[in-house]
Amino acid sequence: MTSSLPFATSQVLLSDDDAIEHLLDLSFGPTRRSKTSYRLREGSTAVRGLSLLVRDSALGVVGAISYWPLAIGARGTRALLLGPLAVHPERQNLGIGLLLMRETLAAAKILGHKLVLLVGDAPYYGRVGFSQVPEGQLLMPGPVDAKRLLYVELVPGALAEAQGLMMAAHQFAG
Ligand SMILES: CC(C)(COP(=O)(O)OP(=O)(O)OC[C@H]1O[C@@H](n2cnc3c(N)ncnc32)[C@H](O)[C@@H]1OP(=O)(O)O)[C@@H](O)C(=O)NCCC(=O)NCCS
């Protein structure tokens, strides 16, 4: 895809897996898998078409984003979990993170997704429209700082339909 930035995004290929894992270790450290967000990805496959990366001729994969299917509460309301989003330490503050989010959020909307959730820094994700989920509306399967549980609606009113425990979509018994 094209943008006014000197970077282009491309779809993640299976052959990119090792480079992405390396980037995530570099960005979040080796303890990243103990985070509650990872419980929501176990046994799941990232949503097709929404895993993007940015390549750099010198450093290889320097940015990556993916999304995971969720079901929420007794009704199993569908949503996406954004993340991880990571940008190589030597390529941060160049707009790569925002580019990856803007492109994928627009694509998610076109694909018909209604609600996106994530755990992250509100001042950063607020730049692409994320806000804090009202405390107590959603529960995660482990500890999380409520101020860091954020949402953006791709369809107005989507958050109101989501109430209760967040699960990986495949865990929802229906
Ligand atoms: C967080 C991260 C994805 C941002 O990607 P990036 O490509 O460097 O960010 P962008 O270039 O798109 O945006 C840069 C802007 O966001 C701001 N920003 C970056 N991280 C921020 C944060 N955690 N909180 C608030 N603002 C932040 C920068 O100060 C900069 O502001 P400016 O435009 O006013 O100069 C990247 O730094 C990263 O992978 N960090 C390691 C993982 C991490 O710390 N995650 C925490 C967020 S959950």
PDBQT file of the ligand as one rigid body, heavy atoms in Angstrom, charges set to zero:
ROOT
HETATM    1  C1  LIG A 201       4.657   2.113  20.958  1.00  0.00    +0.000 C 
HETATM    2  C2  LIG A 201       5.166   1.941  19.526  1.00  0.00    +0.000 C 
HETATM    3  C3  LIG A 201       4.361   0.852  18.834  1.00  0.00    +0.000 C 
HETATM    4  C4  LIG A 201       5.006   3.249  18.762  1.00  0.00    +0.000 C 
HETATM    5  O1  LIG A 201       5.392   3.080  17.411  1.00  0.00    +0.000 OA
HETATM    6  P1  LIG A 201       6.163   4.234  16.634  1.00  0.00    +0.000 P 
HETATM    7  O2  LIG A 201       6.231   3.859  15.215  1.00  0.00    +0.000 OA
HETATM    8  O3  LIG A 201       7.439   4.514  17.321  1.00  0.00    +0.000 OA
HETATM    9  O4  LIG A 201       5.175   5.459  16.873  1.00  0.00    +0.000 OA
HETATM   10  P2  LIG A 201       4.749   6.563  15.805  1.00  0.00    +0.000 P 
HETATM   11  O5  LIG A 201       5.946   7.020  15.065  1.00  0.00    +0.000 OA
HETATM   12  O6  LIG A 201       3.620   6.033  15.007  1.00  0.00    +0.000 OA
HETATM   13  O7  LIG A 201       4.187   7.718  16.735  1.00  0.00    +0.000 OA
HETATM   14  C5  LIG A 201       5.121   8.477  17.435  1.00  0.00    +0.000 C 
HETATM   15  C6  LIG A 201       4.423   9.436  18.355  1.00  0.00    +0.000 C 
HETATM   16  O8  LIG A 201       3.740   8.693  19.375  1.00  0.00    +0.000 OA
HETATM   17  C7  LIG A 201       4.291   9.021  20.634  1.00  0.00    +0.000 C 
HETATM   18  N1  LIG A 201       4.365   7.791  21.440  1.00  0.00    +0.000 N 
HETATM   19  C8  LIG A 201       5.064   6.691  21.165  1.00  0.00    +0.000 A 
HETATM   20  N2  LIG A 201       4.874   5.763  22.139  1.00  0.00    +0.000 NA
HETATM   21  C9  LIG A 201       4.031   6.331  23.034  1.00  0.00    +0.000 A 
HETATM   22  C10 LIG A 201       3.474   5.888  24.246  1.00  0.00    +0.000 A 
HETATM   23  N3  LIG A 201       3.735   4.660  24.719  1.00  0.00    +0.000 N 
HETATM   24  N4  LIG A 201       2.655   6.725  24.907  1.00  0.00    +0.000 NA
HETATM   25  C11 LIG A 201       2.367   7.960  24.420  1.00  0.00    +0.000 A 
HETATM   26  N5  LIG A 201       2.881   8.443  23.269  1.00  0.00    +0.000 NA
HETATM   27  C12 LIG A 201       3.705   7.626  22.588  1.00  0.00    +0.000 A 
HETATM   28  C13 LIG A 201       5.670   9.562  20.330  1.00  0.00    +0.000 C 
HETATM   29  O9  LIG A 201       6.127  10.392  21.382  1.00  0.00    +0.000 OA
HETATM   30  C14 LIG A 201       5.429  10.319  19.066  1.00  0.00    +0.000 C 
HETATM   31  O10 LIG A 201       4.821  11.548  19.359  1.00  0.00    +0.000 OA
HETATM   32  P3  LIG A 201       4.998  12.857  18.375  1.00  0.00    +0.000 P 
HETATM   33  O11 LIG A 201       4.308  12.502  17.087  1.00  0.00    +0.000 OA
HETATM   34  O12 LIG A 201       4.246  13.923  19.122  1.00  0.00    +0.000 OA
HETATM   35  O13 LIG A 201       6.432  13.062  18.242  1.00  0.00    +0.000 OA
HETATM   36  C15 LIG A 201       6.677   1.575  19.501  1.00  0.00    +0.000 C 
HETATM   37  O14 LIG A 201       7.377   2.600  20.142  1.00  0.00    +0.000 OA
HETATM   38  C16 LIG A 201       7.010   0.257  20.184  1.00  0.00    +0.000 C 
HETATM   39  O15 LIG A 201       6.941  -0.792  19.564  1.00  0.00    +0.000 OA
HETATM   40  N6  LIG A 201       7.435   0.319  21.441  1.00  0.00    +0.000 N 
HETATM   41  C17 LIG A 201       7.797  -0.863  22.181  1.00  0.00    +0.000 C 
HETATM   42  C18 LIG A 201       6.610  -1.490  22.759  1.00  0.00    +0.000 C 
HETATM   43  C19 LIG A 201       5.923  -0.541  23.726  1.00  0.00    +0.000 C 
HETATM   44  O16 LIG A 201       6.541   0.197  24.458  1.00  0.00    +0.000 OA
HETATM   45  N7  LIG A 201       4.618  -0.558  23.757  1.00  0.00    +0.000 N 
HETATM   46  C20 LIG A 201       3.912   0.346  24.643  1.00  0.00    +0.000 C 
HETATM   47  C21 LIG A 201       2.683   0.835  24.007  1.00  0.00    +0.000 C 
HETATM   48  S1  LIG A 201       1.447  -0.368  24.386  1.00  0.00    +0.000 SA
ENDROOT
TORSDOF 0
